[in-house]
Amino acid sequence: MSTESRLSAEYFDQWYADMVTSPAKDEIQRRHLGLPAHVLSTSLLPWDAIAEINAALRLSAGQVLLDLACGRGGYGLEVAHRSGAHLWGVDFSAEAVRQAREYARELGRSGRFQVGDLTATGLPEASVNAVMCIDAVQFADPSDAAYREIRRVLSPGGRAVLTCWEPVDPQDARLPDRLRAIDLRTGLTAAGFIDVVVDDRPDWQAVEHGLWLEAAGIDPGEDSALRALHEEAGRVLEFQTLSRRVMASATAG
């Protein structure tokens, strides 16, 4: 793992640790995303969208689901609960993995969580039936390695569902480089996926906009997690209209 990746992991370890002592940050996200109290969010997927993710994954009871970049595990645990799948969560933050394990125990749900990277999960080849990656593929370096890793761990015919943001104009320098590089259809197709579908989700983006507007106007005080949300809101609102909210689904060929 590169020095940059190690620093990023350390940053996210602290980011997740700060959330433990910040009920205010979780309350804002839950309210805007419509999440019930038992779902911990570390990304921006609305509650209604979980049904779409679950349907697109086409899981059967007893199959294996990989939640790649699982964070605190909330979305993966919910999809596994609905589908009856066995959950395997991977995240490069050891603190996120620790919290996901604790969260699963609190819910009385099973899940296996381990430290791994978007581009190197540590899972065996063709070991899972479906992969979900929520709002995280833009952090892969390089991004095409993440698509290849998803294909590697999927059994033939397995399903992948990714949510992210894509640039309206990839040449627009106002966008962060990691977002300008995102092209889910091209990346998944090049990695060997078929039946690739990429749909815009403007309703999700509208929900996010409301969240960011509120977060930008708050005084975070000494709350580190709330301060991070406040600062991120200021950055995101500068370029939110330059990106498209998307969901991609594909089949391992």
PyMOL commands that set and color helices and strands:
alter all, ss='L'
color gray80, all
select helices_A, chain A and resi 3-19+23-33+47-57+74-83+94-107+137-139+143-153+177-180+184-190+202-217+224-242
alter helices_A, ss='H'
color red, helices_A
select strands_A, chain A and resi 64-68+86-91+112-115+128-134+154-167+193-200+243-252
alter strands_A, ss='S'
color yellow, strands_A
deselect
rebuild
show_as cartoon
